[in-house]
Amino acid sequence: MLLDLLLGPVKAGDSEDGEGEGEDTRPNNVAEAERLVNGLPVLSDNDKILRATQGGLVKLTKTTRQILFETYKDEILELVRAKGWLHG
């Protein structure tokens, strides 16, 4: 089934060159095909970056994470205030 998704024909209404009515909605790799077979959506590029970042943060030392957090201090403080995390 994975190979059918990866190598099968483009669905009706889709365009081989990405122009026209539709787009090629086939998965780009085995991981995307596996998600589709399991009823999960294909991850957007932004979601892929988020997951990679989350996984990478735990591998950083505490000192390195603190440097990163200091870099984004203003955004972090804005979020903390908006969520009311210091009051509850």
C-alpha positions in Angstrom: 0.0 0.0 0.0 2.9 2.4 0.7 4.3 1.8 -2.7 0.9 2.4 -4.3 0.8 5.8 -2.6 4.4 6.7 -3.5 4.4 5.4 -7.1 0.8 5.3 -8.1 -0.8 7.6 -10.7 -1.7 11.2 -9.9 -5.4 11.4 -8.8 -7.9 12.7 -11.3 -8.0 16.5 -11.4 -4.4 16.7 -10.2 -1.7 18.0 -12.5 1.6 16.3 -13.0 3.5 19.6 -13.3 1.8 21.3 -10.4 -0.1 23.7 -12.7 -3.7 23.7 -13.5 -6.6 22.5 -11.4 -4.9 20.6 -8.7 -1.6 19.5 -7.3 0.2 16.2 -7.0 -1.0 15.0 -3.6 1.2 11.9 -3.5 3.4 11.6 -0.4 7.0 12.7 -1.0 8.6 9.9 1.0 7.9 6.7 2.9 7.3 8.5 6.2 4.6 10.6 4.6 3.0 7.6 3.0 3.1 5.7 6.3 1.3 8.6 8.0 -1.4 8.6 5.3 -1.9 4.8 5.6 -2.3 5.2 9.4 -5.0 7.9 8.9 -2.7 10.8 10.0 -2.2 14.0 8.1 1.1 14.7 6.3 3.2 17.1 8.4 3.7 20.6 7.1 7.2 21.9 6.7 6.6 24.1 9.8 5.4 21.0 11.8 8.6 19.1 10.8 10.8 22.0 12.0 8.9 22.2 15.3 9.3 18.5 15.9 13.0 18.6 15.1 13.5 21.7 17.3 11.6 20.1 20.2 13.7 16.9 19.9 16.9 19.0 19.7 16.2 21.1 22.7 16.4 18.2 25.1 19.8 17.3 23.7 21.2 20.7 24.5 23.0 21.4 27.7 21.1 23.6 30.2 23.6 26.4 29.6 23.1 26.3 25.8 19.3 26.3 26.3 19.6 29.3 28.5 21.5 31.1 25.8 18.7 30.2 23.3 16.0 31.4 25.7 17.9 34.7 26.3 17.9 35.2 22.6 14.1 35.0 22.5 13.5 36.6 25.9 11.1 39.2 24.7 8.9 36.7 23.0 9.0 34.3 25.9 8.1 37.0 28.4 5.2 38.1 26.2 3.9 34.5 26.1 4.3 34.1 29.9 2.3 37.3 30.5 -0.4 36.4 28.0 -0.8 33.0 29.5 -0.7 34.2 33.1 1.8 31.6 34.1 3.3 33.7 36.9 -0.1 34.2 38.6 -1.3 30.7 39.0 
